[in-house]
Amino acid sequence: MKTFLTLLFAVTACMLNAQTQSHKKSPPVLEASPSSVGISEDRLKWIDAMLEKSVADGEIPGAVALIARNGKIIYHKAFGIADVEKGRAQQRDDIFRIASQTKAITSTAVMMLWEEGKFQLDDPISKYIPEFKNPQVLQSFRYADTGFTARPANKEITIRHLLTHTSGIGYGVIDGDERMKLIYEKAGTTDLFTTKDVSIGDVVKKLAKLPLHHDPGEKFTYSMGLDVLGYFVEVISGVPFDQFLRERLFDPLGMDDTWFYLPNDKAERLVAIQHKEKGKWANYPITFYDTDYPIKGARTFFSGGAGLSSTAKDYAIFLQMYLNGGELNGVRILSRTTIASMMANQTGNLFGDGDQYYGLAFGVLSPQGVAKGGLGSEGTFVWGGYFNTQYFADPKEHVIGIIMKQTQGSTGDQTAWKFRQLVGTLMDD
């Protein structure tokens, strides 16, 4: 029996660490000249000028911008200040808290396990996390004592609901409903990340006891659903979420600078969160989140919705894998058929104003969005993060655009739309 268990463990470990190889071998993401991939070098200067002016005018303290085409990085520059208190200039390899850009990575992990036949997308999550059985929908709320009443939901929450933000689960401190903020605060959930000694399983099990905004599938409500799925990956794979991502995604792709908690030798590259104080940039203080994350902490909480930090180049590698149909450098992460499903409209008309729809990991540009101009080609997939990071990837033009900043609150920043619009004018082929 002991021999059998040892063998079983060894086989399981091999399955976990093994990565599917592909006969297709797209090259690694390396730098090349703009002209070699049909990009105008003269027009790239417009982006230089825009970002330099944005820093000079105080719209942003600093930024790292990256553009890739056909799998080649043709623009990768740093502007401004990374840490105003230290007076440290921004560097190309600086590490940013990417917050909700974590979500697409978590969705990828979920779909990797789906490809292995571990579950179906319309399975109820309670099949794997029993605490979610018999969900309830908020009916009434008392501000005096944060008490509430709830009714039974008309259906179970499914994995698809969680991937598409249609589960009805809320988002605590950043929720748009004041009642939910108070309910989540009283329950002790964690929205973004934490330095405290808690696990994602602890938070998810608390979340399962709280009322929903609405019946599952009824509306698009941005939520902690991807945190639930981070824990779901742990349940299905049998390993901590950070370990799964490291062994199955980050190491195979060469994403060496993407972490929940930074190794000590990378800590100095973390960009400070900055905000305006009396018209000047200052480092942001500890509030409902600890700005020492991801340098300090118990290193036990792996938020699938907001916990990762990364570089512009690492995230470009991740997006290039998608543009390549799920493969990079001979490593197959997902099938192109799976990616086709992930990019399909999963939410009908529940998301936005018709310019985009939501798939299983990204917002995706529709023909209506293309007609507006400046947003990319049909099928361009996008998202961003709480601390002012943005990305897009255009599958028709084979272009990736990433702009990383690290700010809190309103600053008058216009760089996100300007960067995306300018990148769309660069084609010279």
N, C-alpha and C positions, 0 to 999 in steps of 0.2 A: 504493500500500500504506500509506504514511504517513497519507494522508487517511482511509482506511478505519479504521485503528487509532484515529485521533483521534475519528472518529465513534463507534466502538464504545465507547471510553472515556466519551464524553459521554453516550451512551445508558445505559450501566451506571450512571454517576453519577446520572443523573436517576431511574433505577429505584430506586436506593438511597435517595435523598433524598425521593422522592415518597411520600406517605402516602395510603392509600385514603380517599376522602371518603364520607360516608354521607348519605342523604336524611333519616335520623333525626338530630336534633340535641338531645341531652340538654344541659341547661345546665351551665356550669362549676360546680365544687364551691365554693360560697360559704356564708357564715354566715347563719343565720336564727333566729328565735325558736323555742324548743322547742314551744310550743303550736301553731305553724303546721304542724308535721308530726306532731302527736299524741303528744308527749312531755310527761310530767309535770314541771313546773318544781320542784315541791316535792320530788319524789323524787330529782332531780339533786343535791339537798343531801346526800343519803345518801352519794353518791360523794365530794363535797367532804370530808365528815366522815371517811370511811374513809381517804382518802389523807392528809389532815392528820394523823390519828392514826398512820398507818404511818410517816410522817416523824418525828413526835415520839417514837415508841417505838423509833426506830432500825432499823426493818425495811428501810427504803430511805433513801438520802440525798436523793433527789429523783425526780420523774417528770413527764412530760407525758402527759396523757390527752386523747383526742379521741373524740367520738361523733358520728356522722352518721346521718341518716335521710332517705330519699327524696332523696338527693343533696345534702342541706343539712347543714352543720356546726352542731350545736346545743349542743355542749359542747367547749371547747378551752382547757384550763387547765394551768398549770405550778405545781409544788409543790417546796419544798425547795431543795437546793443542787446546782448543776451541776458545780462544781469546788471541793473542800474546801480545797485548797492556796491557791487564789486567792480563796476566799470569794465566788465568783460565784453569784448566785441563778439558779435554773432559769428559762428563758424559753420561751414557747410555740414559737418558731421555732428552738430549739436542734437541733443535728444529732447524731444517734446512730449508732454503728456497729451496723448491723442484722444483721450476720453471716448466719445461715441464712435470714433473710427475703429475702436475695438470690436464693435458690433459685427461688422462684415467678417472679421477674422473668426469670431465665435460661430457665426452662421456657416462659415466654411468648414469648421471642425464638425459641426452637426451634420452637414451634408457628406462629409467624408465617412462618417459612421453610417449614414443612411445608405451610401453606396455599398456598404458591406452587408446590407440586409438586416441591420440590427433592429429596425423599427419602420413604421410607415408614417408619413407626414400627418395623416389625419388620426393617428392614435391619440387618445387622451393622455395628457401629461401625467395624470394620476395613476396610470398603469405603471409608471416608473418612479414617480414621486407621490406616494399615496396621500400625502397631506393636502393635495389639491383636489381630492374627491369632493363632489358636491359643492361647487363654488357658489358664492352668494353675491348679489348685486346691491349696492348702497341704495337705500330708500329715503331715510331721513337722518338728520344729524343735529345734535345739540352742541352749540358753541360753548355753553356754560361748563360742560364737563367732558366734551369730545365723545360723548356717547352716540351710538347710531343704531338704526335698525336696518335690516337687509332682508331681501327675498331670495329664494333659490333662483339661480341662473337657469335659462331654458336649455342649456347644453353644457357639456364639459369643455374645458379649455384643451385645445389640441396643440401639437408641436407646430403645425402650420400657423395657428393663431399667434403663437409666441414669436415665430420668425417674422411675421408681418405686422406686429404691433396692433393686432385686432383682438387680443385676449381680453381687454378690459382692465388689466392690471395697471396700476398707476406708477408714479415716479417720485413720490416723497417730496423733498425740498424743492425740486424743480417742476413739480406737477402744476398744471394750470388751474387746478381746483383746490381752493384753500382748505376745503374739508378733508381732502385726501392728504394734504401736507400735514395737517394736525393728526390724523389717524396714523400715518406712517411714523411721524415723530414719536408719538406715544408708544408705538409698537417697537421702536428702536431699530428700524431698518437702516441700511446704509446705501446711499444713492450712487456715489461716484467711486470712492475708494476709501481706505482707512489705514492708519498705522496701528490700530488696535488688534488685539489677539482674538479675532473672530474668524470664522470660516464662511465661505459662500453658502455652504449647506445650512449654517445657523440662520443666516439672513433669509434664505429662500423659504425655509420652513416657517419663519415668522410671516413672511409675505403671503404664504398660502392661506393663512387664517384671516386675512383682511378682505374687505369687500371690494368688488370690481366697480369700475365706472359704469359699465353696461354689459349686456349679454355678449358673450364671445362671438366674434364675427360681425358685429353690428356696426362698429365704427373703427377708424384708425385713431388710436390713442397711444402716443409715444410712451414707452413703458420700460419697466425693469424685466421684461420678458426675456431679454438676452442674458441677464444675470441668472434667471431660472435655467436657461439652456446651458450656461457654463457649468452649473451643478449637474444638469442632465448628462453632459459629456462625462463628468466624473462617474456618475452612476453606471452609464453604459460601458465605458472603457475600463473602469476599475482602477484608474490612476488619477492623481490630482490634476486639475485642469491645466495648471502651468506646465506640468511634465508632459501632458498630451501635446500641447502646442509646441513645446520645445522639440520633442522627438519626432512628431509627425508632420510639422509644418515649418517651423522656423529653421531648424538645423538643415533639413533637406533643401530649403530654398536659399540658405545662406543669409538669413535675416538675423545677424549676430547682435544687432543693437536693439532688438525688440524684446521687452521684458515687462513683467508686472512690478518686480522690485529690482532695481539696478545693482549689478555687481559693483563692488567698491571701486574697481578700476575704471568704471564708466561714469561715476557720480559727478565728476567735475564738468561733464559735458551737458548736464541737465540745465535747461533754460528756466530762469525764474519766471513765475507768474507775476505780471506787472499790471498796474492800474494807474489812473490819473489821480493825483493828489494836489489840489491847488494849481492845476494846470501843468503839473510836471509828473513824469513817470516815477513810480515808486514800487518796490516789491510788495506784493499783496500779503496781508497778514493771515494768520490761521483763523478760519471762521467755521463753517459747518464741515469743511474738509481741512486736512492738515497739509500745508504747502511743503512740508518735508517729505511727503510721499513723492516719488517712489524710492527715496534714498534711505529713509528710516522706517521703522515699523516692525511688527511681529512677523511679517512676511508669510501670512497665512490666508489672506483674503484675496481671491482672484476674481475680480469683477468682470464677467463676460460682457457687460454693457459699457464699461467705462474705464477699466483698470490699466490698460497697457500704455507704455511709453515707447517711442520709436523715433527714427530719423526719416527725413524725406526719401533717402535712397532705399532704405528697407521697405518703406511703404510702396515705393515704385516697383520694387521686385514683386511684392504681393499682387499689385494691380496688373503687372505684366503677365504673371501666371494666368490671370483671367483673360487677358487679351489673346494669349496664346492658346486658348481653349482648354486650360487646366493643367498645362505642362510648362516646365522651365528647366533648361539644362539637362534634359533627359529624365527628369523626375515627374511622374504623373501624380498630381494632387487630386484632381477631379476630372471626370469625363466631360468632353464637350457637350454631350447630351444632357448631363446634369446641369451644366452652366446655362444651357438654353432654357431649361425649366426655371432656373433661378432668376433669369433675366425677363421671364414672362410676367405679364400683369397678374399678380396674385390677389389684388385688392379691389378690382373693378374700378368704380369711381369714388372710392372712399378716401383716396389720398390726393390732397392738393386740388388745384384748379384745372387740371387737365393737361398742364405742361409736362407733368411727370406722372408716372404710376409707380407703385412699389412692388418689387419682386420678392425674393427670399433673402436678400442681403443689402440691396441698394435701392435708391431712387433711380428711375430709368426715364430718359428723355423720350417724350412722345412726338409724333409728327406736329402736333400743335405747338409744342415747345420749340421744335426746330424752326418753325415759321416765325417765331418771335425774333430770332437772330441772337448771336452771341453766346449761345448755350452749348453748341456742338451738334453733331449729327444724331439722327434717330438711333436710339439704343445706348447713347452715352450714359454711363452710370456714375453716380455721385454720392457723396455724403460729406460730413464734417464732424468737428468735435467741439465740445463746450468751451474750450480755451482758445478758440479762434484758429482752428486748423481746417483746411478744405482740400478736397481732391476731386478730380474727374478723370475718366478714361473713355476715350472715343474709339469704339471698335471699327468704325468705317475709315477714319483717318489714321488709326493705330497710334494715337497720341495720348500721353498721360500728362496731366498737369497737377502739381502739388504745391501748395503754399502753406508753410508752417509759421504760426505766430503763437504767442503765449500771453494772452491778455484776459482781464476780467472786467466785465461791465462795458458800457457804451463808450466808445472812443472816437466815433466819427469815421471809423475804418471803412474804406471803400475798395480795398485791395482785392477782395474775393471776386467780385463781379468784373472788375477791370482786368485782373489777371486772366480769368477765363475767356473774356471777350478778346483780349489781345492774342492769346494763344491761338484762337480760332482764325486769326488773320495771317499766321506765319507760313502757311503752305506755299511752296514755291516749286511745284513739280508739274 
